[in-house]
Amino acid sequence: MYSTEEQTTRTTGEVTELDQVEYPLMEDFYTIQGEGAHTGSAAYFIRLAGCDVKCWWCDVKDSWDESKHPRVKTGDIVKRAKESGTRLAVITGGEPLLHNLEPLTIRLRQEGFSVHIETSGSSPLSGHLDWITLSPKRFKEPLDEVFPYVDELKVVVLKKKDLEWAEKNAVKCPKGTRLLLQPEWETPESVNLIVEYVKKNPRWGISLQTHKFMNVP
């Protein structure tokens, strides 16, 4: 778990102040986690806008431009998350670490949520995070300060050189980090590449975007 030094215990007045903090929000919704180590879990997704990495294969390019999306109060986001019934929140983007996640993660955890994040690691960590999925991109490499806290390394694979990139990042992760290779959705030839690699290197596993072929909303 990663946690900033600031205490999570707040008075009622301070909670009210945290609830007023605004984030650029592309969307938030209740769904089933479709990929990675927690595939199949009911989760409330919070997709923050803004991205400085901009992968060409990204399937949520509309999240890149922060100015296109409304700024929503933390209190409203947390209220909707709480009403979903789950207590697993996944903060994603865009690149969520472009924003200070302290207020949002404090309030989520006060409501009993386990807070997960998916990030490229290109910006400093912030907030109180129970599970960190690092999905590193060559376009903008992860900061070294992120690696000690990585719970799950998930590398998107298109070509053989992406396997080399995966290993480069894996050696920086703590012992026990889940190591996963994920085929790029529109590059079917990457499937055989990953299968053969995992058979030869069984410390790696495979992540699939199950929400896409199951048509999970």
N, C-alpha and C positions, 0 to 999 in steps of 0.2 A: 504494500500500500504506500502511496505517496501522500504526504500531508504537509502543508505549509505550517510554520511555527505557530501561527495565530490560533488561539483556542476556538473550538467550535461551540462552546457554551455561551449563549447570548441572552441578554434580558429581552423582555417583550418589546421594549422600545427599540432596541438594536435590531431585532428581527424585523420590525416594521420598516426600518431604514434599509435593510438588506432587500426586502421585498420590492423596493422602489428602483433598484438598480436595473437598467435596461440592457438587453442584448439584441443584436440584429438576428432575427429568427427567420430562417427560410421555411421551416415546418417543424411541427412536433406531432407525434402520433403514437398510438399503441399498436404493437405488432408482435411478430415472432422474430427473434434474432436469427438471421439467415445464414451467417457465415462465422467462421472462427471457432474458438474454443467453447463458446456458449451457444452454439447453434441449437435451435429448438426451444430456447427459453423465451417466455413472455417478457417483453421489455418495452419501456417507454422511450422512444427515440427523440432526442432534441438536436435538431440540425441547425447549427449556427452558420450564418453567412460570412463570407470573406475567405479568400484563399490566396496564398502567395506561392503555391507550388504548381498548380494547374497542369495535372497530368492529361495528356491528350486523350487517353482512354476513359477519363472520368465520366460516369453516367449521371452526375448531378452538377453539370457545368453552370447551371443557373444559380448555384450557391456561391460562385466565385466573387461576384460583385456585391459587396456589402450594402451599397447605396440603394440597391433595388428592393431591399426587403425591410419590413417594418421593425422598429425597435419595440420589444415587448418586455414588460416588467417581470422580474424574477418571480414575484408573487403569483402572477397569472400563470406562468409556466409550471411552477411547482403545484399549484392548485389543480391544473389539468392532469398532471402526472399522477397526483394522489388519487384523483377520481377514477383513474384507469383500473385500479385494483392491484397492480403489480407493485413490487418494491425494488425493481431493477431499472435503473435509468442509464441510458447510453448517450453520451454526448459526442456528437460527430459533426461533420461539416461537409464542404469547406475544410478549413483548418481551424478547429476550435481553440487551439492554444494561442491564436492571435488575440484572444480576449482573456481578461482576468477572470478566472473561473471561481475565485474565492467565494463571492456572494452566492452564486447559483449552487455550488456544491455544498456549502454549509447548510443552506436551506433544505436541499434534498436530503442530506444525511439527518437533519433534525426531524424530518418526516419519516425516517426509517428506511431510506433508500440505500442500496448498494450502488455506488456511482462508478460507472465504467466510462472509458474514453477510447476513441480510435483517433490516432494522430500520426502525422508524418514525423513528428519530433523536431520540426524545423524551428520551433519557437520554445522558449523556456516553459517548464511545467508550472502550473499554478492550481490552487484549490486543494480539495481533499478527495483523493481518487483511490478507489478500492481495487480497480483492475485497469491496467494500462496496456492497450494493444498498440504496438508500434508497427506502422506500415510504411517503411522507409522508401523514399524516392530519390533516384539519382539526380534529378533536376535540382534538388535542394536537400543536401544531406542532413540527417538528424544531428542535433547537438550532442556532444559527448556527455553532457550532464544528464541527459534523459535516460541513457542506457541502464544505470544501476537500478532503475525502478520498473523496468519492462517485465510484464507478466507473460506477454504473448507477442511473438514476432511473426508477423504475417506479411509475406512478400508476394506481390503479384508478379507472375512469370509470363513473359511473352517469348523470350529467346533464351538461348544457353547462357548468355552473359548475365541474365537475371539470376541464375543460380549462383554465379560467382559473387554477385552483389549480395545475395542472401547470406552466403557464408561470411562475407566481410562484416556484415552486421551481427551475425550470430555470435562471433567470438567476443563481442563487446557486451553481450547480455549476461545476466546472472545465471548461475547454475540453476536448473529447474525451470527456466523460461520455456513455454510452449513454442515450438518451432514449426511453422506452418507455411506451406507453399500453396498459392492459389492461382489457378489458370485464369488468364485474362478472358473475359466472357466471349469476345469476338475473335479470339485466336485459338481455334480448336486444336491446332497442332501442339499447343503447349501442354495439353493433357498427357499425351504419351511421354513428352519430355519430363514432366513431373513424376509420372508413375515410375519410370525407369530410374529416376534419380532417388526417389524415396526407397525403392527396393534395394538400392546400393548403399543408401545412407539412412538407415531406419530411425535415426534420432529425429528425423523430420517427419511431419505428418502432412496431410492434404486438407485444405479448406476449400469448400465449394459454395457457390452462391445459390444455396437451396431456395431462397425466397424467389429467385427468378424463374427457375423451372417449375416451382410449385405455384407460381402466380400469387404469392402472399402479398396482400396490399400493405 
